[in-house]
Amino acid sequence: MSTVLILMSNTGGGHRSVAQALAGALKHLNGNDVDVVIADPFAIGRRNVVDRLTYLYSPLIVHYPWLWGVVYHLTDHKPIFRSLVRLGDRMMAFKMSHLFASVQPGVVVSVHPLCNHLASLTIQRLGWSVPIMTVLTDLVSIHTGWIVTDLDLYSVPTAEAARALSERGISSAKLRVFGLPIDQRFGCLHASKEQSRRSLGLEENHFTVLVVGGSEGAGNLFANVKALAEAQTELQVMVVCGHNERLKSKLKWSLPNLPGQVYGFVHNMPELMNAADVVVTKAGSVTIAEALAMQRPIVLTDVLPGQEEGNVAFVERNGVGMRAKSPGDLVEKVTLLAKNPAWHECLSSNTQKIGKPEAAVDTAKAVIALMPGGGHLEALGRTTRQPSSISPQPSAG
């Protein structure tokens, strides 16, 4: 049995959900012939400076998104990110070496930019020859942190992302546009909208809006939901607050007559999207990919500076949705969609052209090809792993 080690960071729902989707697809394809280990190296053992810095992501995007934008753009330069990698390797060397030694992976998959570098340096340090694949979790805007030239394969979500990597020196032989891996339940539900609404306790014939704020309930979610609730139209609203219990309580207390449902963290997002006519969300890559797979039009509200900046243009350029710049603008656009079935149908039809519900399976097949005995490494353009320009730190660091 071969082991696939998936490296992620539990600092937001995106990395975690992509890792879980890929793990599920690997088990679906190979069953008992593959062992999948999902690991967050920043949560192993005693916390260090790098661990603590990494885990600032969630509170920053909820409370100070502008500050996250400063951090993102500041580190989007090779010399600065190289310094961050050196610090990370110095602090994480022992943890990473111990993790790799205990798991003994046949393939390493990273879904986090810093993990790309740490994995490469760890394998160099151990003197192993283990293929590394990275799965980009950003649709369009590519941070310097994703770039590691000696990785074996890149799974990217869009052609735009592939072009960006190619322009930054990644060989086209190592690039595969598979889409963003999402749960296989997206795109394969057979229930009608009315059936899903009935099972959720909703009105079957009302135009239904699903409002999502990511796993942290980020964005101006309260103001957007309040505006929809007070709109003089026959709308019903499903709100997913994620782990933000404070927001969930505030919505239930402030809007007791909200036509619809308020949820915390959910495990039935495919069913919720199936019940919806439109998905209203901050411009997170995973939720966009899920909505596209479910063939639902998208209205983007808040945009996190950095990795989400290119997503608005992606959605509008492909004719699958639009941006609402204020709660009032959101109500206007949703109301127009509800009153214009032909426009709604046009947007829904366009999602079929770019939605990739099979992305997790296609990505998993590429991982399997990299496994020992897969026999496809040369065809994927693999070269002998050369020492990184960032020198590995001693394992006792």
C-alpha positions as CSV (number, residue, x, y, z in Angstrom):
1,M,0.0,0.0,0.0
2,S,1.3,3.4,-1.0
3,T,0.8,6.5,1.3
4,V,-0.2,9.9,0.0
5,L,0.7,12.8,2.4
6,I,-1.5,15.8,1.8
7,L,-0.1,19.0,3.5
8,M,-2.5,21.8,4.3
9,S,-3.1,24.5,6.8
10,N,-6.3,24.6,8.9
11,T,-6.3,28.4,8.7
12,G,-9.4,28.7,6.5
13,G,-12.0,26.5,4.9
14,G,-10.4,26.5,1.5
15,H,-7.2,24.5,2.1
16,R,-9.1,22.0,4.3
17,S,-12.0,21.4,2.0
18,V,-9.7,20.9,-1.0
19,A,-7.5,18.4,0.9
20,Q,-10.6,16.5,2.0
21,A,-12.1,16.4,-1.5
22,L,-8.8,15.1,-2.9
23,A,-8.5,12.5,-0.1
24,G,-12.1,11.3,-0.8
25,A,-11.4,11.0,-4.6
26,L,-8.2,9.0,-3.9
27,K,-10.1,6.6,-1.7
28,H,-12.9,6.4,-4.3
29,L,-10.5,5.5,-7.0
30,N,-8.1,3.2,-5.2
31,G,-10.0,2.0,-2.1
32,N,-7.8,0.0,0.2
33,D,-4.7,0.3,-2.1
34,V,-3.9,3.8,-1.0
35,D,-3.5,5.3,2.5
36,V,-4.2,9.0,2.7
37,V,-2.8,11.2,5.5
38,I,-3.9,14.8,5.8
39,A,-1.6,16.8,8.0
40,D,-1.4,20.4,9.1
41,P,2.3,20.8,10.0
42,F,1.6,24.1,11.7
43,A,-0.6,22.4,14.3
44,I,1.9,19.7,15.2
45,G,3.5,19.8,18.6
46,R,4.5,23.0,20.4
47,R,3.6,26.2,18.6
48,N,6.4,28.3,17.3
49,V,6.5,31.8,15.7
50,V,5.7,30.5,12.2
51,D,2.7,28.5,13.5
52,R,1.3,31.5,15.3
53,L,1.8,33.8,12.3
54,T,0.1,31.3,10.0
55,Y,-2.9,31.1,12.3
56,L,-3.4,34.8,12.2
57,Y,-5.1,34.4,8.8
58,S,-8.6,33.6,10.1
59,P,-8.9,36.5,12.5
60,L,-7.4,38.9,10.0
61,I,-9.8,38.1,7.2
62,V,-12.8,38.4,9.5
63,H,-11.8,41.6,11.4
64,Y,-9.0,43.3,9.4
65,P,-9.2,42.2,5.8
66,W,-7.3,45.4,4.7
67,L,-4.4,44.3,6.9
68,W,-4.4,40.9,5.3
69,G,-4.2,42.6,2.0
70,V,-1.1,44.5,3.2
71,V,0.5,41.2,4.3
72,Y,-0.4,39.4,1.0
73,H,1.0,42.1,-1.2
74,L,4.1,42.7,0.9
75,T,5.1,39.0,0.8
76,D,4.3,38.7,-2.9
77,H,7.9,39.4,-3.8
78,K,10.6,36.7,-4.1
79,P,13.2,38.2,-1.7
80,I,10.7,38.7,1.0
81,F,9.0,35.4,0.6
82,R,12.4,33.7,0.4
83,S,13.2,35.2,3.9
84,L,9.8,33.8,5.2
85,V,10.7,30.4,3.8
86,R,14.1,30.5,5.5
87,L,12.4,31.3,8.8
88,G,9.8,28.7,8.2
89,D,12.3,26.0,7.5
90,R,14.4,26.9,10.5
91,M,11.4,26.7,12.8
92,M,9.7,23.7,11.1
93,A,12.6,21.5,10.1
94,F,12.3,19.1,13.0
95,K,8.5,18.9,12.8
96,M,8.6,18.3,9.0
97,S,11.3,15.7,9.2
98,H,9.6,13.8,11.9
99,L,6.2,13.9,10.0
100,F,7.8,12.6,6.8
101,A,9.7,9.9,8.7
102,S,6.6,8.7,10.5
103,V,4.3,8.7,7.4
104,Q,6.8,7.5,4.8
105,P,4.9,9.0,1.9
106,G,5.1,7.6,-1.6
107,V,3.7,11.0,-2.9
108,V,3.5,14.4,-1.2
109,V,0.7,16.7,-2.2
110,S,0.6,20.3,-0.9
111,V,-2.4,22.6,-1.0
112,H,-0.7,25.5,0.8
113,P,2.0,27.8,-0.6
114,L,4.4,27.6,2.3
115,C,4.0,23.9,2.6
116,N,5.3,23.6,-1.0
117,H,8.7,25.0,0.0
118,L,8.8,23.2,3.3
119,A,8.1,19.8,1.6
120,S,10.7,20.3,-1.0
121,L,13.4,21.3,1.6
122,T,12.4,18.4,3.8
123,I,12.9,15.9,1.1
124,Q,16.2,17.3,0.2
125,R,17.3,17.2,3.8
126,L,16.2,13.5,4.1
127,G,17.9,12.6,0.8
128,W,14.7,11.0,-0.5
129,S,13.4,10.9,-4.1
130,V,9.7,11.4,-3.5
131,P,7.5,13.2,-6.0
132,I,5.8,16.4,-4.9
133,M,2.6,17.8,-6.4
134,T,0.9,21.0,-5.5
135,V,-2.7,21.8,-5.9
136,L,-3.4,25.6,-6.2
137,T,-6.4,26.7,-4.2
138,D,-6.6,30.2,-5.8
139,L,-8.5,30.5,-9.1
140,V,-6.7,33.4,-10.8
141,S,-4.5,35.5,-8.6
142,I,-1.2,33.6,-8.0
143,H,1.0,34.6,-5.1
144,T,4.8,34.1,-5.3
145,G,4.5,31.6,-2.5
146,W,3.1,29.0,-4.9
147,I,6.2,29.1,-7.1
148,V,8.6,26.2,-6.5
149,T,10.4,25.3,-9.7
150,D,11.5,21.8,-8.6
151,L,8.1,20.4,-7.9
152,D,7.0,17.5,-10.1
153,L,3.4,18.5,-11.0
154,Y,1.0,21.5,-10.6
155,S,-2.7,21.0,-10.6
156,V,-4.3,24.4,-11.4
157,P,-7.9,25.4,-11.4
158,T,-8.0,27.6,-14.5
159,A,-6.2,28.4,-17.7
160,E,-5.5,31.9,-16.3
161,A,-3.7,30.3,-13.3
162,A,-1.7,28.1,-15.7
163,R,-0.6,31.1,-17.7
164,A,0.4,33.0,-14.6
165,L,2.6,30.1,-13.5
166,S,4.1,29.7,-16.9
167,E,5.0,33.3,-17.0
168,R,6.8,32.9,-13.7
169,G,9.0,30.1,-14.9
170,I,7.1,26.9,-14.3
171,S,7.4,24.5,-17.2
172,S,4.2,23.9,-19.2
173,A,5.0,20.1,-19.0
174,K,4.3,20.3,-15.3
175,L,1.0,22.1,-15.5
176,R,-2.4,20.4,-15.6
177,V,-5.7,22.4,-15.6
178,F,-7.9,20.0,-13.6
179,G,-10.1,22.6,-11.8
180,L,-10.3,23.1,-8.1
181,P,-11.0,19.8,-6.2
182,I,-14.3,20.0,-4.5
183,D,-16.5,17.4,-2.8
184,Q,-17.8,14.9,-5.4
185,R,-21.4,15.5,-4.2
186,F,-21.4,18.9,-6.0
187,G,-22.8,18.4,-9.4
188,C,-24.3,14.9,-8.9
189,L,-27.4,15.5,-6.8
190,H,-30.5,14.3,-8.6
191,A,-33.2,16.0,-6.4
192,S,-35.0,19.0,-7.8
193,K,-34.9,22.4,-6.3
194,E,-38.3,21.9,-4.9
195,Q,-37.4,18.6,-3.3
196,S,-34.4,20.0,-1.6
197,R,-36.3,23.0,-0.4
198,R,-39.0,20.7,1.0
199,S,-36.4,18.7,2.9
200,L,-34.9,21.9,4.3
201,G,-38.3,23.2,5.5
202,L,-38.4,26.0,3.0
203,E,-41.2,27.3,0.7
204,E,-41.0,25.3,-2.5
205,N,-41.9,28.1,-5.0
206,H,-40.1,31.1,-3.6
207,F,-36.9,32.5,-5.3
208,T,-34.2,31.2,-2.9
209,V,-30.9,33.0,-2.1
210,L,-28.0,31.2,-0.5
211,V,-25.7,33.6,1.4
212,V,-22.3,32.2,2.3
213,G,-19.4,33.9,4.1
214,G,-16.8,31.1,4.0
215,S,-15.9,28.9,6.9
216,E,-15.3,32.0,9.1
217,G,-18.4,33.9,8.2
218,A,-16.3,36.7,6.7
219,G,-17.4,39.6,4.7
220,N,-20.1,42.1,5.3
221,L,-22.5,39.2,5.7
222,F,-24.9,40.7,8.4
223,A,-25.6,43.9,6.4
224,N,-26.2,41.9,3.2
225,V,-28.6,39.5,4.9
226,K,-30.4,42.4,6.6
227,A,-30.9,44.1,3.3
228,L,-32.3,41.0,1.7
229,A,-34.6,40.3,4.6
230,E,-36.0,43.8,4.4
231,A,-36.5,43.8,0.6
232,Q,-40.1,44.1,-0.4
233,T,-39.9,41.0,-2.6
234,E,-40.8,37.3,-2.3
235,L,-37.4,36.1,-1.4
236,Q,-36.3,33.4,1.0
237,V,-32.8,33.3,2.3
238,M,-30.5,30.6,3.6
239,V,-27.5,32.0,5.5
240,V,-24.4,29.9,6.3
241,C,-22.2,31.6,9.0
242,G,-19.6,28.9,9.2
243,H,-17.7,28.8,12.5
244,N,-18.8,32.4,13.3
245,E,-21.3,31.5,16.1
246,R,-21.4,35.2,17.2
247,L,-22.7,36.2,13.7
248,K,-25.2,33.3,13.7
249,S,-26.6,34.5,17.1
250,K,-26.7,38.1,16.0
251,L,-28.7,37.2,12.9
252,K,-31.2,35.1,14.7
253,W,-31.6,37.8,17.4
254,S,-31.8,40.8,15.1
255,L,-33.8,39.2,12.3
256,P,-36.3,36.9,14.0
257,N,-38.7,37.1,11.0
258,L,-36.0,36.3,8.4
259,P,-37.8,34.3,5.6
260,G,-35.6,31.3,5.5
261,Q,-32.9,29.6,7.6
262,V,-29.7,30.5,9.4
263,Y,-27.0,27.9,9.8
264,G,-23.6,27.7,11.4
265,F,-21.0,25.3,10.0
266,V,-22.7,22.9,7.7
267,H,-21.9,19.5,6.0
268,N,-24.7,19.6,3.5
269,M,-23.6,22.5,1.3
270,P,-24.4,20.6,-1.9
271,E,-28.1,20.2,-0.7
272,L,-28.2,24.0,0.2
273,M,-26.9,25.0,-3.2
274,N,-29.2,22.6,-4.9
275,A,-32.1,24.4,-3.2
276,A,-30.9,27.8,-4.2
277,D,-31.6,29.9,-7.3
278,V,-28.5,32.0,-6.7
279,V,-25.4,31.9,-4.5
280,V,-24.3,35.2,-2.8
281,T,-20.8,34.9,-1.4
282,K,-17.6,36.7,-0.8
283,A,-15.2,36.0,-3.7
284,G,-13.7,32.8,-2.2
285,S,-12.3,30.4,-4.8
286,V,-13.9,27.2,-3.3
287,T,-17.4,28.5,-3.0
288,I,-17.2,29.9,-6.5
289,A,-16.0,26.4,-7.8
290,E,-18.8,24.7,-5.9
291,A,-21.5,27.1,-7.3
292,L,-20.2,26.5,-10.8
293,A,-20.4,22.8,-10.4
294,M,-24.0,23.1,-9.2
295,Q,-24.8,25.4,-12.1
296,R,-25.9,28.3,-9.9
297,P,-25.4,32.0,-10.8
298,I,-23.1,33.9,-8.4
299,V,-23.3,37.3,-6.9
300,L,-20.0,38.4,-5.3
301,T,-20.1,40.8,-2.4
302,D,-16.9,41.3,-0.5
303,V,-13.5,40.6,-2.0
304,L,-10.6,39.7,0.2
305,P,-7.5,41.7,-0.9
306,G,-4.9,39.4,-2.5
307,Q,-5.9,36.0,-3.6
308,E,-9.6,36.9,-4.3
309,E,-9.0,40.0,-6.4
310,G,-8.9,38.2,-9.7
311,N,-12.0,36.2,-9.0
312,V,-14.5,39.0,-9.7
313,A,-13.2,39.5,-13.2
314,F,-13.2,35.7,-13.7
315,V,-16.9,35.4,-12.8
316,E,-18.0,38.5,-14.8
317,R,-15.8,37.6,-17.9
318,N,-17.3,34.1,-18.1
319,G,-20.8,35.4,-17.7
320,V,-21.7,33.3,-14.6
321,G,-22.4,36.1,-12.2
322,M,-21.7,39.7,-11.1
323,R,-20.4,41.9,-8.3
324,A,-22.7,43.7,-5.9
325,K,-20.8,46.7,-4.3
326,S,-23.2,47.4,-1.5
327,P,-26.2,45.8,0.3
328,G,-28.5,47.9,-1.7
329,D,-26.8,46.9,-4.9
330,L,-27.1,43.3,-3.8
331,V,-30.9,43.6,-3.4
332,E,-31.2,45.2,-6.8
333,K,-29.3,42.5,-8.6
334,V,-31.0,39.6,-6.8
335,T,-34.4,41.1,-7.5
336,L,-33.6,41.5,-11.2
337,L,-32.5,37.9,-11.3
338,A,-35.7,36.8,-9.7
339,K,-37.8,38.8,-12.1
340,N,-35.9,37.9,-15.2
341,P,-35.9,34.1,-15.7
342,A,-34.3,34.3,-19.1
343,W,-31.2,36.2,-17.7
344,H,-31.1,33.7,-14.8
345,E,-31.1,30.8,-17.3
346,C,-28.4,32.4,-19.4
347,L,-26.1,32.7,-16.3
348,S,-26.9,29.1,-15.3
349,S,-26.1,27.8,-18.8
350,N,-22.7,29.6,-18.8
351,T,-21.7,27.8,-15.6
352,Q,-21.7,24.5,-17.5
353,K,-18.9,25.8,-19.7
354,I,-16.4,26.4,-16.9
355,G,-17.7,24.3,-14.0
356,K,-15.5,21.3,-13.2
357,P,-17.3,18.9,-10.8
358,E,-14.9,16.1,-11.7
359,A,-11.8,18.1,-10.6
360,A,-11.1,16.1,-7.5
361,V,-11.2,12.8,-9.5
362,D,-9.0,14.1,-12.3
363,T,-6.5,15.5,-9.7
364,A,-6.5,12.2,-7.8
365,K,-5.7,10.3,-11.0
366,A,-2.6,12.5,-11.5
367,V,-1.6,11.8,-7.9
368,I,-1.9,8.0,-8.5
369,A,0.2,8.4,-11.7
370,L,3.0,9.8,-9.4
371,M,2.9,6.9,-7.0
372,P,5.7,4.4,-7.0
373,G,5.2,2.0,-9.9
374,G,2.9,4.5,-11.7
375,G,5.4,4.8,-14.5
376,H,4.3,8.2,-15.6
377,L,6.9,10.5,-14.0
378,E,9.0,11.0,-17.1
379,A,6.0,11.7,-19.2
380,L,5.0,14.4,-16.7
381,G,8.3,16.2,-17.3
382,R,10.0,15.2,-14.0
383,T,13.7,16.2,-13.7
384,T,16.3,15.3,-11.1
385,R,15.6,17.3,-8.0
386,Q,18.2,19.9,-7.6
387,P,19.1,21.7,-4.4
388,S,16.8,24.7,-3.8
389,S,18.2,28.2,-3.9
390,I,17.1,28.3,-0.2
391,S,19.5,26.2,1.7
392,P,17.9,23.5,4.0
393,Q,18.4,24.0,7.7
394,P,19.8,21.2,10.0
395,S,17.1,18.8,11.2
396,A,17.8,19.8,14.8
397,G,16.6,23.4,14.1
